[in-house]
């Protein structure tokens, strides 16, 4: 099956005769007539050689979604400690995959980052935090502040200490903070690889937090026993997190170049300093998620690391941050791409937009720092959009200022409209009525003495919409782009890419 997604060069586009009444004709068509047309076309397909996969596609798309029950919140475990004691390595060991960014230098993790995990059949939420430094100035003080918030919003705390360095004044400072918080604390001695490490861990009794549980996060030693203790300490359901409503909040990935304002926007929407903001590009490294109440309903925003280079060209923490940004994008439902309105659109901007459409996410373009524009820049920005973003002209655009919050309220209608298009289901009867009217008015050009015909169309999935056409021959790319444009005009697929598949089938030979 050949797939095409809207966008790309348009030099070979099919140029049809204007047909301004198509939308009205489809809207006014009697449902019984549309159903009869579709049934007739469907029965006509039996004269062609169909494979089992074809029949599965024709029967695949069901209407209606199941209704999910309210999900009680999983207990929350905050993981805290000095820089470079192995907190993120321990998180990755518990998750069973390299999810948290790890590098052999202090201070790689900066924000508080949530991960969903499971042990013994029970779910839990891990919150990885930045290293706590006693010399808390500048960014270090904000990293420590994020860790304090994580402790306050957790059901229990895992304090990680490096046995190779022993108890430090910073460790003692963290212990005093944890005592004030009044949360259950599980003391963990990391980097215990042998019996000598076990002896060194005994010194941690001096912290007054009870028995130190010895582990090697790098090699997995003792982690299973530690998790058994963790699950005994945590409540069955979180006493600090709210339950998720049926279906859960819509998932929005904030993506864009470094320092474009993603973290500032999330902090403004959340009405708190949820993410550390600094003029240094690349401050955010791990995806940071936050449920935000907007327009009377919750949204789950994920702030991601700024994409500087192609993943294969990055290195170190930047490489893993890029991978996690891509993963966050694939797990999201909508990509909110931030672009700097006061700077020329760059190759990275265009690549990020293309990554969102290739991932099949709904798309909203937010032009940040709009308050810094003058009339000349507005003129050139419109020219740049026409030239470089023509392939996503269907995406809603919002002009905002993340710093001041100007026009941030316009994001909700834009996101709702884009997700509505992403969720769109076209009844098979309406789709084939549309195709019949379209092809009758604008048949495919004759190529090599043959004229391909569209036999039948069906939407095989949504999120994003995926439509498959059964044809008698190959449809020109320009003609397929023409079909995509008319699909958007007729059914209002605003804010979503559309995947258009083609299955070429020959008529069954008579025996």
N, C-alpha and C positions, 0 to 999 in steps of 0.2 A: 504494500500500500504506500502511495506517495503522499506525503504531507506538505502543506505549505502554510506558513503563518504570515499574517498581513505585515507589510513593511517591505523595504528593499527598493531596488531601482524600479522606475516606472517607465523606462524608455520604450518598452514593448507592450505597454498596457493596451487593452482593448478599449476602443473609443466608441461607445454605443450611441444610438439616437437617444435624445432626452426622453425620459418617461417620468414625469412628475406625479402621475396619478397612481403609481404602483402601490404605494403605502395605503392609499385610500381603498383601492380595489381589494387588497388582501384583508384589510380591516372590516370591510363591508361584506365579504364573502360569507355566505351561510355555512355554519359549522357542518351541517349534514352534507352539503355539496363538497366541502373540503375533504371530509372523511371518505366520501364516495370516490373522489379523484385519487386519493392516496391508496385506497384499497385496490382500485383498478391498476394503478402503476405497480403496486406490490405483487399482484397476481401475474402481471406481465413479466416480472423478473424470473418466474419459473421457467421461461423459455430460454434462459441463459444458464451457462455452466456456473453454478454456485458451489463454493467450498463450505465445509462445516463452519469455518471461521466467519464466513459471510453471514450465515444464518444466525450465528451467535451474536454478531454485531447488530443484526436487524431486530433481535429480540432483547438486546442488552439494556436499553435505556428505560428504566422504570421511573414513574412520576411519584413525587412525594418523599419526604424524608421521615425517618423514625424520630420519635420524641425521646430525648434523653432525660434521665432522672437527674435531680440535683446531686452533685458530687460532693461528699464531705471533704474538707481540706486535709491534705496529708500533713503530718507533723513536720515542723521546721527545725533543722539542725544547722546552727551557725558554726563555721570553722574559723577560729581566730588564732593569732600568734604573731611572733616577730617575723620580719622579712626573711625569706629563704629558709624557713624551717621545714618546707615540704607540704604546705597546705594544699596547693593545687595538684601536686603529685598524688596526694592522698585522695583528693576528689576524683581524679582520673581512675585511680585504682578501684574505688567504690563503684564508679559508673561502669567500669569495664571497657572504657574507650578513652582516647586522648581528646577530651572535650575542653578542659580548661587549659589556657595558654601557659606553658611551662618553659622556662629558660634558666640556665645556670647563672643568673644574676639577680640581685635583690630588686624587688619593686616591680615585677612584671605585671602582677594583678593589682589593679587600682580601685575599681569599683566593687560593690557587692553584687555577686553574680549568682543567680538561682539555677539549679539543675534538678530535674526529677529523677529519682532513683528508686530502687526496690531492694528489700532484703527479707528473706524468709516469707515471701508472699505478701509483705506489707509495703505500701508506698511510703516514701519520705521525700522531703525537699531539702536539698543541700544548698547552703549559702556560702560560697567562697568569698573571702574578704582580702583586702590588701594587708600587707605586713604592718604591724603596729611598731612604730619607732618612738623611743622616748624623746628624741630630738625632733619634736613635731613643729616644723615650720613650713610655710609655703604649701606645696602640694601634699607633703607628708601629713600635715595637720588635717587636710580634707580626707585623705585616705583613712586616717584613724577615726575621723568623724563618721565615715561610711561604715566602718567596723562596729562602732558603738551602736549605730542605728540597727545593724544586722542583729546584734545581741538583744536589743530591746524588742525586736520583732521576731524572735525565735522562741521555740518551746524549750530548747536545751542548747548548750554550747559545748563544742569540742575544742579544748585548748591544746594546741600542738606545740611541743617543746623539742628542740634539737639536743639529744643527749651528748653529742660530740662536743658541744660548747658548754653544756651545763646550764645552771640557773643564772640568768643575768638580771640586771636591774630593770630592764624592760619587761622581762617575764613577771617580775614582782609587781610592776606598775599595772600590767594587764590583769593580774590576779586581784588587785585592789578594785579595779573597775568592775570585774565580774562579781565580786562580793556585793558591791553596791547595787548591781542589776538584780541580784536575787534569783538568778536562773540556775537550774541544775547544770553542773559543769562536769564533763568527763575529761580527765587529764590524760593526754596521749604523749608518750615518749617516742619520737620518731628517730629513724636512722639507727635502729637497734638490729644489727645484722648477726650478732653472735652473743656468747655468754658474757663477754666483757661489757658489751652494751647493756645487758641486763643488770650488771652490777652498778654501772654508771646511772642507770635509770632509778635506782633506789634512792639517790640523792634528791629526787624530785618530791619525796614525801615532805621535804622541808617547806614546800609551797603551801601546805595545809589544805590541799584539795582531795586528800584521800589517795587511794592506790593509783600509781601511774600505769597505764596500759601500754605495753611495749609493742611497737610495730616497725616494719620497714616498708614505707609506702612505695619505695622504688621496686622492691622485690616481692611485695605482697605478704611478707611474714607477719602473722598475728592480726591481720586486718579482719578476717572472718570473726575471730573472738571479740575484737573491738566492736564490730557491728552488732553482735549478739547483745553486748552491754548497752549499746546505743538504743536498740529497740526496746530493751527493758526499761530504759530511762524515759523514753519519749511516750507521750500519751497516744492512745489509739488514733485520735483525730486532733488536728491542731487547735489550740486554744487561742491562737493569735491571728491566724489566717481566716479569711472569709470563705464560705462555701461558693463553689462555682455554680452559676445558674445553668439550666438546661442549654446545651449547645456550647456553652462557654463564651467568653468574650472573643470578638473577632481579632485575629492576630495581624499586627501591622509591623513590618520591618522598616526602620528608619535607615536609609542607605544614602551614601554620597561620598564625595571626596573628603579627605581630612580637613578639619577646621571649618566645615561649611555651616555648622550650627546645629547638628543633630542633637547633641547632648543639651544644648541650651533650650532647644524646642521641647525636649522631653521634660526637663526641669520645669519649664513654664507650664506645660500641660498638667504635670503632676502636682504643681504648686508646692514643690519642695526640691532641695538639691539632691535629687535621686542619683545623678551622675556627676562625676567631677568634671568641671569645665576649666580649661586652661588655654592660653594663647599658643601653647606648644602643640603643633600638629601631632596627631597620633596618641592623644591622652587616653582615649578609650581603646581597649584591646580585646576584651571579652564582650560578647553580646550581653547587654543588660536589659532585663525585662521589667516592666512596671504596668500594673493594671490601673488605668486612668478613667475616671468618670467624665464623659463628655456627651453633651446632648441627651442627658438622662439615661445613659446606658454605659456599661463598662467596655473598654477597649484594652487589649493587651499590646502595648508598644514594646518593641525590642530595639534598643539603641545598638548600633553595630560599629565596628572599627571602620575608619575611613579607608576606602580602597585607593591606594597610591599606584600600584603596579598590577600587571597580570600576576596571578598566583604563582606561576612557574618562575617569575623573575624576582619574587620576594624571598627573604631569608629570615631565619631566627623567629623571634616573636611576631614580626610582621607577617611572615609566611603563615603561621598558624592562625593569627588573627584574621587573615584573608580567607582561610578555609572556613573558619567559624562564621564569618559574615555570609559566605555563600550558603552554608548550612542553615543559618537563620532565615535567609531569603527563601530557601526551598521549604522551610517549615511554616512560613507566613502565608497568609491569604492575600495580603495586599502589600505592595512595595510603595512606600512614601519616599520618593527620591527628592532630596534637597539639592538645589542648584544655587550657586551664587549669582544673583541677578546683576550685581555691580561688576562682575568679571566676565570676560568672554567665555563662552562654552568651550570646554576642553575635550580632548580625545577621551580622557577618563570619564567625563560626564556622560558622553555618548555611549561608552562601553558599559557603564553601570546601568543605564536605561535599557540597553540591549540585553544585559544579563537578566534583568527583571522580566522582560517579555519572553526570553528564552526559557526561563524557569516557569512560565505560565502563570505568573501572578497578576492580579489586578493592579492597576498603576495610577498613581496620582503624582503630578509634578508640582513641587512646592518651590517657588522662586523666593529664596530668603534674601534678607538685607535689602528689601524693596525700598525702604525708607532712605537708602543712600543713593538712589538713582536720580540722575538729572534727565532732561528731555532728550539730549543727544544719545545717552546710553539706552534709553527706552527704545529709540528708533532702531539702533543697531541690534538690540536684543531681539526685537521682532524679526529682523532679517535673519539672525542666527537661528531662531526657532524654525522659521520657514525652511531654511536650508538644511539644518542638522537634525531636527526632530520631526521632520515631515512623516517619518514612518510610524510615529506615535501621536499623530494629530487627534486621535480618538481619546487620548488621556486627558482628564480634567486638569486644569491649571489653577493654582492658587498663589497669589502674591502675598507674602507674609514678612514679618520681622520676628524671628525667634527671640531676640533679645528683649524687645518691648512687648511682644504678644500681639502686635498689630495684625488684624485679620485672621488670627488663629482660629476664630470661631467658624470661619468658612471651610476649614478642613473637614469637619464632620459631614456636611452635605456632599462634598466632593467624594469622600471615602464611601459614603452610603451609596451614592450613585454608581461608583466604580464596582463595588461589591455586588450590587444588584445586577449589573451586566455580567459579572463573573459567575453569578449563580443562575443565570438565565437558562430556562428550558423552553425550547420551541416544540410544540406538539407536532408529531410527524405529519399530520394532515395539513397544518398551516405551512410547514416547511415545503412540502411538495406542491401546495397551491402557489406558493411564492416562486418556486423553481419553474413551474409550468408557465406562469405569467411572464417571468423574466426571459425564459428561452424563446417563448413565442414572439416576443417583441424584439429580442436581440439574440438570434441564433449564433452558434459558434461559427467562425469563418471556415470555409472549406480549405483543407490542407492536403496537398497531394491527391486531389480528386476525391477525398473522403471528408465527411462532416461528422465529427464526434457528437453523440447525443447523451444527455443526462437521463438515465432510466429511472432513478429513484434516489432520494436523499434521506438520511436519518441522523439525528443527533445522538451519538453513542455515549457521550458523557458531558459533564459540565465541570466548572471550576478548574480550568477554563473550559468554555464551550468547545467541543470537538465534533465536527460535522463530517460525515463520510458520504461521498457521492459515488453511486454506481454508474459507470459510463461505458459507452461502446468504443471509446478511444481516448487517447491522451488529450487533456485539455491544456491549451496554451497557458503559461504562467500569467500572461496579461489578462486572459479571460477569467482565470481563477481570482485574480485580484479584483476584477470587476464584480464578480459574485460576492466577494467579501465586502466591498464597498456598499453594495446594495443590501446585503444582510444587515449592515450597521444602520443604514438609512431606514430600513423597514422595521427592524425589531429593537432598535436602540441598544446596541451592544457597547454602550459608553464605558470606557475605562478598563476594558479587558481585551487581551489578545484572543484571536479566534484561530483554532487549528482546523484546516480544511484538508481532509483526506480524500484520496481518489482510488477506486477499485475498478480496473478495466476488465470487463467480462465479455466473452464472445458468445454468440448464439449457439445453443446446443444443436449439434448436427442430427439430422433425421436418420433413423436407422431403417 
